[in-house]
Amino acid sequence: MKSVKRLAAFVLIVGGATACFLTFAVALSFLFSLFSRPPVLDQILGYASLAGPLPLLIGAVLLFFPNRQKLGAKLTLAGCFVLSVYMVVCYTRLDVYSEGIWDRLFWFGLIPVAVLAADYASYRIYLLTKMQAV
């Protein structure tokens, strides 16, 4: 299953990088305040988001071991779902009227492409491992 390992490396690198970046953005957006503490719900969501990339990264590592590929595929698929949710949360909290938004527009276009590529790769991994004989 060389294709599963190649896709796992892709998900580990591309998905892991975007998951860590978006996790940092989510945690920062929920926890950042200058003069007052954020509301308790924002603190809970901010700290909970720090565990977000774990299923994606652990699942991608498990895909390199043939006897753990099915579990790794499910964890990777769940992690990519969390990654997609993070992306939606980040983009809904984005202030489009902030200064310098046009300078960062390249990154705001690149991240969804990377997330969709990681989602597709994790879905292909899930299908490939599902077809394996037990």
N, C-alpha and C positions, 0 to 999 in steps of 0.2 A: 504494500500500500504506500508506494512512494508519493502518489498524488495527495494522500491524506497528510503526509508529513510536510510536503511543500505548502499545502494550504494552511496547515497548523503554524508553520514558520511565518507565513504571511499574516495570519491573524495575530500571532504573538507580537510581531513587530509593528504592523500598521494599526491593528485594533488596540494593542496595548498602549501604544503612544497616544492615540486619540482618546482612549479611555482615561489615561492618566491626566491628559490635558483638560478634558471636559470635567473630570472629577475635581480637579483643582479649581476650575471655573465655577462649578456648582458650589463647592464648599466656600469659596471666596465670596460668591454672591449672597449666600445665606448667612455667612458669619461676619462679614465686614461691616463695621460701624465705627465712626470716628469718636463720637462723644457719648453714646449710650449703648447699652447692651441690646442686641437684637431680641425679638420676641422668642419665647420658648420653642414654638413650632419651627421657626427658622433655625434655631440651634440644633434641634433634633434632626431636621432634614439635612443640615450642613454636616453634622458629624456622621450621620448614617450614610451620606454619599461617599465618605472616605473608604467604605468597604465595597464600593461598586465595582471596581475593576478586578476584584479577586476571583469571581467565577470565570471571567474571561481568561485571565492569565493562568490560573490553575488548570482550567480545562484545556487550554492550548498546550501546556506542558504535558498533561496526561495523554494527549494524542500521540506523543512520541513513543509510548509504551504500548505494544500490540494488545496486551491483555486488559488495558484500561481505556481503550479507544471509545467504547460506547459511552462510558461515563464522561469522558473528556468532551465528546461531541455534545452531550446534553448540557454540560456546564458552559461550554463555549457558546452554544446557542442562547442560553439564559444570559450570559454575560453580554452578548451582542444586543440582546433585547434591552438590558439595562443601559448599555451605551447609547442606543437609539433614544431611550427616554431621557437620558442626560442631555443629548443634543437638543431635543425639543424643549426641555426646561431652560437650557442656556439661551436658546433663540427666542423664547417667549419673554425672558427677563432682559433681553438686549434693548438698550436705549438707542434707537435709530437716529435720534436727533443729537447725539453727543458729538463733541468736537473730534475731528480726526477719524470719523467712521469710514470715510472713503479710502483712507490709507490702509485700513484693516480689512477692506472688502475682499481681498484675495484670500485671506485666511477663512473668512466666513463662507466663501464658496468652496474652498478646498476641504474643509472638515466634513461637510455632508457627503462629499464624494468618497472620502476615506471611510466614513461610517457605513455607507451603503456597500462599499467593496468588502469590508469586513463582515457585514451581515450576509452578503451573498456567499462569501467563502465559508462562513460557519454553517450556512444552510447546506451547501454542497458537501461539507464534511459530514454533517448529520445524515444526509442521504447515502453517502458512500459507506459509512459505518453501519447504517441500518441494513444495508444489503449484504453485509458480511455474514458468512455462515457461523453459527454459534459453535 
